[in-house]
Amino acid sequence: MNAIVGSHDLLLVTLDTLRFDVAAELAAEGRIPNLARHLPGGSWERRHAPGSFTYASHQAMFAGFLPTPATPGPHPRLFAARFAGSETTADGTFVFHDTPDLVSALAHEGYRTVCVGGVGFFNEQPPLGTVLPGLFQESHWEPSFGVASPTSFESQVARAEEVVAALPRARRLFLFVNVSALHQPNWFHLEGASREAGDSRATHAAALEYVDRHIGRLFAAMSSRRDCFAIVCSDHGTAYGDDGFTGHRLGHESVWTVPYAQFVLPGPDAHEDGAA
């Protein structure tokens, strides 16, 4: 990451509440082509979330604790604060020494840090909703980005496109997008579903298909100026009656196991050279 930070724009997308099993099934069935074409090997990596709900998980990720590979470790991290005795800080880790979180560390490196929020922890309305977006130099949220909006992600992408267009080309960008479309309520993403019947694993899957239809615009915007290093993952999953459990903020496999992917979006120079 020491070769990436400073040379690439950076994109972190959290697909809030996305379950690993649903994400893996849709990728295997060809139902999320715009995401799948960027997944290494066409598949999501199976990882364990750092928290069981949005606030806890994002606090950890912004401190450098991204979802952990679901295999015995230790696993070297991409980003880490200076911390004596850390067993997951390696030679390739970008270590921030003088700040407590990754966001402010990237600002210190000259990045413009921008948050496009989704779920309530990013809405800046109650004091708790200001904590996570308050880490960023610039943050955006409006009701059309929230969980109750059937067009939330396309609204978020439009704002991200505006952010990129307004930034001087020479300025590096760290853009964080918290995607709310997967979070309940998501019944309106599946034709024939109803508010009365409520959300289900099927409506959750339909919400991911909706996100896939628009995420190509986000990737195009973030690679329009230079190469962009992207991380797309879930912050935690959610249960739909699994073993009697519903929702998240609980210790169930459907909550702790999440999809993860990291990849480089080639910038305009690569496209001009004919590179993929």
FIDRENRO-275433 format. One line per field, with one value per residue (C-alpha): residue number from 1; x, z, y. Coordinates in steps of 0.5 Angstrom, whole numbers. Each point is the difference from the previous one (the first is absolute). Example, Ala and Ser with C-alpha at 12.3 -4.5 7.8 and 13.67 -1.06 7.14 Angstrom:
REM residues 2
segu: 1, 2
east: 25, 2
up: 16, -2
north: -9, 7
END
This chain:
REM residues 276
segu: 1, 2, 3, 4, 5, 6, 7, 8, 9, 10, 11, 12, 13, 14, 15, 16, 17, 18, 19, 20, 21, 22, 23, 24, 25, 26, 27, 28, 29, 30, 31, 32, 33, 34, 35, 36, 37, 38, 39, 40, 41, 42, 43, 44, 45, 46, 47, 48, 49, 50, 51, 52, 53, 54, 55, 56, 57, 58, 59, 60, 61, 62, 63, 64, 65, 66, 67, 68, 69, 70, 71, 72, 73, 74, 75, 76, 77, 78, 79, 80, 81, 82, 83, 84, 85, 86, 87, 88, 89, 90, 91, 92, 93, 94, 95, 96, 97, 98, 99, 100, 101, 102, 103, 104, 105, 106, 107, 108, 109, 110, 111, 112, 113, 114, 115, 116, 117, 118, 119, 120, 121, 122, 123, 124, 125, 126, 127, 128, 129, 130, 131, 132, 133, 134, 135, 136, 137, 138, 139, 140, 141, 142, 143, 144, 145, 146, 147, 148, 149, 150, 151, 152, 153, 154, 155, 156, 157, 158, 159, 160, 161, 162, 163, 164, 165, 166, 167, 168, 169, 170, 171, 172, 173, 174, 175, 176, 177, 178, 179, 180, 181, 182, 183, 184, 185, 186, 187, 188, 189, 190, 191, 192, 193, 194, 195, 196, 197, 198, 199, 200, 201, 202, 203, 204, 205, 206, 207, 208, 209, 210, 211, 212, 213, 214, 215, 216, 217, 218, 219, 220, 221, 222, 223, 224, 225, 226, 227, 228, 229, 230, 231, 232, 233, 234, 235, 236, 237, 238, 239, 240, 241, 242, 243, 244, 245, 246, 247, 248, 249, 250, 251, 252, 253, 254, 255, 256, 257, 258, 259, 260, 261, 262, 263, 264, 265, 266, 267, 268, 269, 270, 271, 272, 273, 274, 275, 276
east: 0, 6, 0, -7, -1, 2, 0, -7, -7, -4, -7, -3, -7, -4, -6, -3, -3, 1, 1, 6, -5, -4, 5, 4, -6, -2, 7, 0, -6, 2, -5, 5, 4, 3, 2, 3, 4, 4, 0, 7, -2, -7, -1, -1, 5, -3, 2, -2, -3, 3, -6, -8, -3, 2, 3, 4, 3, 1, 4, 4, 1, 2, 5, 3, -3, -4, -4, 5, 1, -4, 6, 5, 5, 3, -1, 4, -5, 0, 0, 2, 1, 7, -2, 6, -1, -4, 0, -3, 4, 5, 5, -6, -4, -2, 2, -3, 4, -3, -7, -5, -4, 1, -4, 4, 6, -2, -2, 7, 3, -4, -6, -7, -4, -7, -6, -6, -5, -5, -3, -2, 7, 2, -6, 3, -7, 1, 7, 1, -1, 6, 5, 2, -1, 4, 6, 0, 2, -7, -6, -7, -6, -8, -6, 1, 6, -3, -3, -7, 1, -1, 5, 5, 6, -1, 0, 6, 4, -3, 3, 7, 0, -1, 6, 5, -2, 1, 7, 6, 3, 7, -3, -1, -6, -3, -7, -4, -7, -5, -5, -7, -4, 1, -2, -7, -5, 2, -6, -2, 6, -3, -6, -6, 2, -4, 1, -5, 4, 7, 7, 3, 6, -3, -1, 7, 3, -5, 3, 7, -2, -2, 6, 4, -4, 3, 7, 3, -1, 4, 6, 0, 0, 5, 5, -1, 6, 5, 1, -5, 1, -7, -2, -8, -2, -6, 1, -4, -6, -7, -5, -6, -3, 7, -1, -5, 4, -2, 4, 7, 4, 0, 5, -2, 3, -4, 2, 8, 1, 1, 2, 6, 4, 6, 2, 3, -4, 4, 1, -1, 7, -1, -6, 4, 5, -5, 1, -6
up: 0, 1, -8, -1, 5, -3, -7, -1, 2, 5, 1, 6, -2, 6, -2, 6, 3, -6, 2, -3, -3, -4, -3, -2, -3, -4, -2, -2, -4, -4, 3, 2, -6, 1, 7, -2, -6, 6, 5, 0, -4, 0, 7, 7, 5, 6, 6, 8, 1, 6, 3, 0, -2, -4, 6, 3, -7, -3, 6, -1, -7, 0, 5, -5, 2, -6, 0, 1, -5, 3, 1, 5, 1, 1, -6, -2, 0, -6, 5, 8, 5, 3, 6, 4, 0, -7, -3, -6, -2, -6, -4, -5, 5, -1, 7, 3, 6, 2, -1, 3, -6, -7, -3, 4, -2, -8, 1, 3, -6, -5, -1, 0, 4, -2, 3, -3, 5, 0, 6, 6, 4, -6, 0, 4, 3, 8, 3, -1, -7, -1, 3, -6, -6, 5, -1, -8, -2, -4, 1, -4, 2, -2, 1, -7, 2, 6, 1, -2, -7, -5, -4, 5, -4, -6, 4, 4, -7, -3, 6, 0, -8, 3, 5, -5, -6, 5, 3, -3, -5, 4, 7, 2, 3, 5, -1, 5, -2, 5, -4, 3, -5, 3, 7, 2, -3, -6, -3, -5, -4, -2, -5, 4, 7, 5, 6, 3, -1, 2, -2, -2, -2, -7, 1, 2, -6, -4, 3, -2, -7, 1, 2, -5, -6, 3, 2, -6, 0, 7, -3, -6, 4, 4, -5, -5, 3, 2, 2, 6, 5, 2, 6, 0, 6, 5, 7, 3, -3, 3, 2, -4, 5, 0, 6, 3, -1, -3, -1, 2, 6, 2, -1, -5, -7, -4, 3, 2, -7, -6, -7, -2, -6, -1, -7, -4, -5, -6, -1, -7, -2, 1, -5, -5, 0, -1, 6, 4
north: 0, 5, 0, 1, 5, 7, -3, -2, 2, -4, -3, -3, -3, -3, -4, 1, -7, -4, -7, -5, -5, 4, 4, -7, -3, 6, 1, -8, 1, 6, 5, 5, 1, 7, -2, -7, 2, 4, -6, -3, -7, 2, -2, 4, -2, -2, 4, 1, 7, 4, 2, -3, 7, 6, 5, -5, -3, 7, 2, -6, 1, 7, -2, -5, -6, -2, -7, -6, -6, -5, -5, -1, 6, 5, 4, 6, 6, 5, 6, 1, 5, 0, -5, -4, -7, -1, -7, 3, 5, -2, 3, 2, 3, 8, 2, 6, 3, 7, -1, -5, -2, -2, 6, 6, -4, 0, 8, 1, -4, 6, -4, 3, -4, -1, -4, -1, -3, -5, -3, 4, 0, 5, 4, 6, 1, -2, 1, -8, 1, 5, -4, -4, 5, 5, -4, 3, 7, 0, -5, 0, -3, 1, -4, -2, -4, -3, -7, 2, 2, -5, 4, 1, -2, 3, 7, -2, -1, 6, 4, -4, 2, 7, 0, -3, 5, 6, -2, 2, -5, 0, -1, -7, -3, -5, -1, -4, -2, -4, -3, 0, -4, -7, 2, -1, 2, -3, -3, 5, -2, -7, 0, -3, 1, 4, 4, -4, -7, 4, -1, -7, -3, 1, 7, 1, -3, 4, 6, -2, -1, 7, 3, -4, 3, 7, -1, 0, 8, 0, -4, 4, 7, -3, -2, 6, 4, -5, -8, -1, -5, -3, -4, -2, -4, -1, 3, -6, -5, 0, -6, -2, -5, -4, -5, 5, 6, 7, 6, 1, 2, -7, -6, -4, -2, 4, 6, -1, -3, 5, 1, 4, 2, 5, 1, 6, 4, 2, 8, 3, -1, -7, 0, 4, -5, -6, -3, -3
END
